[in-house]
Amino acid sequence: MFAFALLVSLGLAASVHYGYAQCAIGMVYGNEFDNWGQSKKWLLRGSERGNQFAQTMLGSYYALLGDSFEDPNYFLNADGANDTVKIEQSFAEGFKWLRLAADQDNVLAQELLVTIYCDADGQGNEELEEAKRWCQSDAKYQLID
């Protein structure tokens, strides 16, 4: 009941295009109602308004869940040989949103980019130059050459 009341009050703020409220609605739909389609819709709205938190969440969902928000287990069941194009498109979309958030000094987005770039495909094909770029923007990270 609380989640529903929260959605109603956030809906009023979101109706005036307030990015933080749109991000919060997306999080409630995903976490409380397990409705990833609605979560994606609201996170995308907040992201398009430039909200760095919505961009970070949307980017991480694309990188972790793929384009299939309705099936959160898609990447767990994906066949790397047959689903290569879809996986690459999802990662590209995820990176787009993560970079936008990282450019706004969002530390979580920067950490995710460093982590993903350091082991881009889980097979050791890292993109260290991109990782170094983000490490330099966040002083607490250092990569050893």
Sequence and secondary structure as in RCSB ss.txt:
>XXXX:A:sequence
MFAFALLVSLGLAASVHYGYAQCAIGMVYGNEFDNWGQSKKWLLRGSERGNQFAQTMLGSYYALLGDSFEDPNYF
LNADGANDTVKIEQSFAEGFKWLRLAADQDNVLAQELLVTIYCDADGQGNEELEEAKRWCQSDAKYQLID
>XXXX:A:secstr
 HHHHHHHHHHHHHTTT HHHHHHHHHHHHHTS  HHHHHHHHHHHHHTT HHHHHHHHHHHHHHTT TT TTHH
HH  TTTSHHHHHHHHHHHHHHHHHHHHTT HHHHHHHHHHHHTTTSSS   HHHHHHHHHHSTT     
